Amino acid sequence: MYYEKYVEVFGGGGWILFTKALGNDIEVFNDANSNISNLFYCVREHSGELIDRLRYVLNSREDFDRIKHIVSEKAEIGDIKRAAEFYQLIRYSYASSCDSFGGKPHSMWSNFPVIEQASRRLQKVVIENKDFEKLIIAHDSEASFFYCDPPYYYTESYYSNVGFSREDHERLKKVLEKITGKFLLSYNDCPEIRELYSGFNIYGYERLNNMGQRFDGGSMFGELLIANYDMNERLNANRQMLLYDMEDNLC
């Protein structure tokens, strides 16, 4: 499928971006959580200073609880101290949730090569911190491709720091059905989402539930891929990207 601009609308850890091959296309990474967009900016522009701030952090519950409040505060782009503390929360929390202390051995130094590699990969990436609707409208064209991995249905309260609501699922569908570009959307498999996107191409499959492994080893849950184009040609490649191991990524 041909496109000139790749837009990752709900960027998160950038799991698709970092597995995507470099090309001549314009790449845009967006996340409404300013702590995430600030982290990616600092990785790109200030990787050395970020590493220096992370060099002697403590893997301790007391330190984790001390800095946990930052996830509810808005970050200013270029704030290296905030980026380092947020990255510390990601690495020392359970399942990168930034909420519960993981309590497992982890060498922060082992992440320094990953940060340096990510800095090089992000050099030409446009980093945005915008509402998804405004972002999609601003970057839409016949040569644009949007990858969307929004908060899953029934999990809206988990994303209270960026204010994603039940109504936003409908708002996302309304903006996507009007674009001239192409989109690929990943969601949890539930009747509400199947009904909402009934006019589009839908493919369902099961994947490992990373969050559920703590209490139910081997647990699976259903996911959907939804698109406004024929997915058959690239289906296997897209599925492999979605199953990429988050521990080998930036955050």
N, C-alpha and C positions, 0 to 999 in steps of 0.2 A: 504494500500500500504506500502510495506516494504522499509525502507531506514535507513542508518546509519549516514548520514551527511545531515543536513538541512542548506541551504545557502540562505539567503535573499539578493539578488543581489543589489536592489535599496532600501536600508533600510528605508530612510525617518524617520518617527516617530516610526518605529518598531511596527506598529499596528498589524501585524500578529504575530510577535515574542512574544509580551506580552500577546497574547491570546492563544498561543500555549502551550499545556501541557508539563511539564518537563518530559524528558525521558532519556534514556541512549545514545541518538544520540549526535553527535558533532554538535554544532550550530555555524554558522558564520553569522555575521551582517556586511554588507558593505554599504558604501555610498561614492560616488566620491566627495561630498561636505565635505571638511575637517572640517568645523564648526560643522557638524552633527557628524562625527566620533569622533571628539575631545570631544563634549558634552557627548556622550555615554561613552567614556573612563573615563571622569571625574566623571560622575555619578557612574560608577562602582568602581573606585579607590579612589575618593576624595569626596564622597557624603556629608560628614560633612562640609568640607571647602566650597563646592559649596553652601550649604544651608546658611552658615554664610555670604557669599557674597551677597546672595539674600535677606537676612532678612530685609533690610531697603531700598530697591530700590524704586524708585518713579514711579507711574503710571501716567506719564505726557508726553505730546507731546514733550516738550523741551528735556527731557531726552531721549526719543525714537529717536528723530532726531539726537541727539548727538552721539549715538552709532550705528546708522543704517549702517554706512559705513563698519562695520565689516563683513557683509555678502559677500562683494566683495574681502575680503582679506583671504589669506590662513592661517588656524590655525595650530599651532604646537601641536601635541599630548601631553596632560598633562597641557595645558594652562588653569588653573582654572578661571582666570579673563575673558578670552575670552569666556569660556563656560558659565559663569554666564551672561555675556552681551548678548550672543546669545539666551540663554533661556529667558531672559527678553524680547527680541524682539519677540520671538515666542508667549509668553503669553500676551503681550500687543498690538499685531498687529491684524488686522482684518483677521479672518479665518486662523490664524497662518501663514500668508504670509510673515512676516518679512519686509513688504514693507510699508503698510499703518497703521497708528496709529488707534487702535480700538476704543478708547474713551469710554470704558465700565468699570464699576466697576469690579475689580478682586483682590482678596486677594492672594498675592504670598505665604503667609504662608499656604494656603490651599493645595498647591502643595508639601509641604515638606514631608508628608507621602508617596506621590506617588514617589518622588525621592528616598526615603529610600527603598521602595518596589522594585523599578526598580534596585537599586544597588544590592540587594540580587538576583534578577532574572538574572542579567547580569554576575554573578560571574564566570561562566564557558563558557561564550560566547566569541568567537574569534571576535574581532573588527578589520575590515579592512577598508582601504581608497585607493581603487584601481579602475582602469578602469574596466568596467564590463567584457570585453572580456578576459583580463588577469586573472581576478578573476575566471570566469567560467572554463577556461582551467586549472587553477591551482588546482581546487577542484573537477573536474569531475572524476567520477568513476561509476561503475554499481550500487553502493549503495548510490549515491548522489541524493538529491532532491533540485532543484532550484526553488525558488519563485521569480518571476520578476514582478515588478510594475514600468515600465519605464515611463519617461515623455510621455504624450499623444501626438499623432499625431496632428499637427497644434499648439502645445503649446511650441515648442522648444525654442523660444525667452525668455520664462519665466524662463528657466534654464540656462541662459547665464553664471552664475557664475561657472557652472561645464562643460560648453561647449558641451551640447548634441545637435546634429544637425540632419537634415533630413536623412543624410547618415548613422547616427548611428542606425536608425530603421532597415535598411537593414543589417548593420553589426551585430546587435543583432540576427536577424533571421539566418544569416549564421553560427554564432557560436552555436546557439541552435540546429540547424538541424544536427550538427555533434557530439553532446555529446552522451555518452553512458548511462548517468543517465536520470532521469525524470525531466520535468519542468512543471510548471504552470505559465501562463503569463496572466496578466490583462491589458486591453487596452480600449481606447474609441472605440465605434462602428463606423467605417467609412469604405468606400469602399476600400481605400488604404490598410488598415490593413487586411481586409478580403481577399483581393487578395494576399497579401504578405504571409499569413499563410494558404493559401487554401489547402495545403496538410496535415494539422493537424486537430485535433478535436477542434471544435469551438462551444461555447455556448454563446448566446446573452441574455441580460436581461436589465432592467432599474433600476436605483437607484436614490435616492434623490441627487440633485445638491447642495451640501453644499455652494459652492462659489456663486451660483446664488440666494440664499435665500434673500439676502439683497435687491434685486430689483424685484424678481419674486418668491413670496412664493409658495412652493409646486412644483417648477420646477424640471423636471427629465431629465436625459440624459442616453443614451445607453452605456452599457459596454459589453466587451467581455471577456470570459475566454477561453484561448487557451492552449492546452496541447498535449504532445506526448504520452499520455496514455488514457485509458478509464476513463472519469471523473464521470460516472454515480454513482459509489459507494460512492464517497465523495463530490458530487456536492453541496448538501444542506449545509454541514459543511463549505465548502470553501466560499460559498456565505455569510453565517453569519459572518465569519471572516472579509470579505471585507467591510461589513456594520457596523463594530464596531465603536462606537462613539469616534472620535479623542480627544474630550475634556477630556476623562477619561484616556488618555494615557500620556506618558511622555511629548510629545510635539505636 
